[in-house]
């Protein structure tokens, strides 16, 4: 998958790993955007190996203050 697919995947960064896997990284504004990306992966017939939420300084701060992100 080339970098030209980035706009199709909500502008996420496409990185090719040495293992031969491709990683999509980047922020998504909300759950519907995440489900949209997951649907595109499914529709292309790509195997999904892992989904991981990475904490950001903003979300950590918000969680400490008790607000949902």
CNS distance restraints for C-alpha pairs under 8 A (distance, minus, plus):
assign (resid   1 and name CA) (resid   5 and name CA) 6.99 0.50 0.50
assign (resid   1 and name CA) (resid  22 and name CA) 7.51 0.50 0.50
assign (resid   2 and name CA) (resid  14 and name CA) 7.51 0.50 0.50
assign (resid   3 and name CA) (resid  13 and name CA) 7.67 0.50 0.50
assign (resid   3 and name CA) (resid  14 and name CA) 5.90 0.50 0.50
assign (resid   5 and name CA) (resid   9 and name CA) 6.44 0.50 0.50
assign (resid   5 and name CA) (resid  14 and name CA) 7.92 0.50 0.50
assign (resid   6 and name CA) (resid  10 and name CA) 6.71 0.50 0.50
assign (resid   6 and name CA) (resid  11 and name CA) 4.80 0.50 0.50
assign (resid   6 and name CA) (resid  12 and name CA) 5.42 0.50 0.50
assign (resid   6 and name CA) (resid  13 and name CA) 6.15 0.50 0.50
assign (resid   6 and name CA) (resid  14 and name CA) 6.42 0.50 0.50
assign (resid   7 and name CA) (resid  11 and name CA) 4.38 0.50 0.50
assign (resid   7 and name CA) (resid  12 and name CA) 7.18 0.50 0.50
assign (resid   9 and name CA) (resid  37 and name CA) 5.98 0.50 0.50
assign (resid   9 and name CA) (resid  40 and name CA) 7.67 0.50 0.50
assign (resid  10 and name CA) (resid  28 and name CA) 7.70 0.50 0.50
assign (resid  10 and name CA) (resid  33 and name CA) 7.84 0.50 0.50
assign (resid  10 and name CA) (resid  37 and name CA) 7.28 0.50 0.50
assign (resid  11 and name CA) (resid  26 and name CA) 7.75 0.50 0.50
assign (resid  12 and name CA) (resid  24 and name CA) 6.02 0.50 0.50
assign (resid  12 and name CA) (resid  25 and name CA) 5.50 0.50 0.50
assign (resid  12 and name CA) (resid  26 and name CA) 4.89 0.50 0.50
assign (resid  12 and name CA) (resid  27 and name CA) 7.33 0.50 0.50
assign (resid  13 and name CA) (resid  23 and name CA) 7.94 0.50 0.50
assign (resid  13 and name CA) (resid  24 and name CA) 5.54 0.50 0.50
assign (resid  13 and name CA) (resid  25 and name CA) 5.14 0.50 0.50
assign (resid  13 and name CA) (resid  26 and name CA) 6.07 0.50 0.50
assign (resid  14 and name CA) (resid  22 and name CA) 6.80 0.50 0.50
assign (resid  14 and name CA) (resid  23 and name CA) 5.81 0.50 0.50
assign (resid  14 and name CA) (resid  24 and name CA) 4.81 0.50 0.50
assign (resid  14 and name CA) (resid  25 and name CA) 6.70 0.50 0.50
assign (resid  15 and name CA) (resid  22 and name CA) 5.67 0.50 0.50
assign (resid  15 and name CA) (resid  23 and name CA) 5.07 0.50 0.50
assign (resid  15 and name CA) (resid  24 and name CA) 6.42 0.50 0.50
assign (resid  15 and name CA) (resid  25 and name CA) 7.88 0.50 0.50
assign (resid  16 and name CA) (resid  20 and name CA) 6.72 0.50 0.50
assign (resid  16 and name CA) (resid  21 and name CA) 6.13 0.50 0.50
assign (resid  16 and name CA) (resid  22 and name CA) 4.53 0.50 0.50
assign (resid  16 and name CA) (resid  23 and name CA) 6.27 0.50 0.50
assign (resid  17 and name CA) (resid  21 and name CA) 5.33 0.50 0.50
assign (resid  17 and name CA) (resid  22 and name CA) 5.86 0.50 0.50
assign (resid  17 and name CA) (resid  23 and name CA) 7.09 0.50 0.50
assign (resid  28 and name CA) (resid  33 and name CA) 6.05 0.50 0.50
assign (resid  28 and name CA) (resid  34 and name CA) 6.40 0.50 0.50
assign (resid  29 and name CA) (resid  33 and name CA) 6.51 0.50 0.50
assign (resid  30 and name CA) (resid  34 and name CA) 6.64 0.50 0.50
assign (resid  31 and name CA) (resid  35 and name CA) 6.19 0.50 0.50
assign (resid  32 and name CA) (resid  36 and name CA) 6.10 0.50 0.50
assign (resid  33 and name CA) (resid  37 and name CA) 6.38 0.50 0.50
assign (resid  34 and name CA) (resid  38 and name CA) 6.23 0.50 0.50
assign (resid  35 and name CA) (resid  39 and name CA) 6.02 0.50 0.50
assign (resid  36 and name CA) (resid  40 and name CA) 6.33 0.50 0.50
assign (resid  37 and name CA) (resid  41 and name CA) 6.33 0.50 0.50
assign (resid  38 and name CA) (resid  42 and name CA) 6.22 0.50 0.50
assign (resid  39 and name CA) (resid  43 and name CA) 5.99 0.50 0.50
assign (resid  40 and name CA) (resid  44 and name CA) 6.20 0.50 0.50
assign (resid  41 and name CA) (resid  45 and name CA) 6.48 0.50 0.50
assign (resid  41 and name CA) (resid  46 and name CA) 5.54 0.50 0.50
assign (resid  41 and name CA) (resid  47 and name CA) 7.68 0.50 0.50
assign (resid  41 and name CA) (resid  48 and name CA) 7.44 0.50 0.50
assign (resid  42 and name CA) (resid  46 and name CA) 6.07 0.50 0.50
assign (resid  42 and name CA) (resid  47 and name CA) 7.67 0.50 0.50
assign (resid  55 and name CA) (resid  59 and name CA) 6.34 0.50 0.50
assign (resid  55 and name CA) (resid  60 and name CA) 6.55 0.50 0.50
assign (resid  56 and name CA) (resid  60 and name CA) 6.19 0.50 0.50
assign (resid  57 and name CA) (resid  61 and name CA) 6.11 0.50 0.50
assign (resid  58 and name CA) (resid  62 and name CA) 6.10 0.50 0.50
assign (resid  59 and name CA) (resid  63 and name CA) 6.05 0.50 0.50
assign (resid  59 and name CA) (resid  69 and name CA) 6.14 0.50 0.50
assign (resid  60 and name CA) (resid  64 and name CA) 6.32 0.50 0.50
assign (resid  61 and name CA) (resid  65 and name CA) 6.41 0.50 0.50
assign (resid  62 and name CA) (resid  66 and name CA) 6.28 0.50 0.50
assign (resid  62 and name CA) (resid  67 and name CA) 5.36 0.50 0.50
assign (resid  62 and name CA) (resid  68 and name CA) 6.80 0.50 0.50
assign (resid  62 and name CA) (resid  69 and name CA) 6.92 0.50 0.50
assign (resid  63 and name CA) (resid  67 and name CA) 5.62 0.50 0.50
assign (resid  63 and name CA) (resid  68 and name CA) 6.39 0.50 0.50
assign (resid  63 and name CA) (resid  69 and name CA) 7.42 0.50 0.50
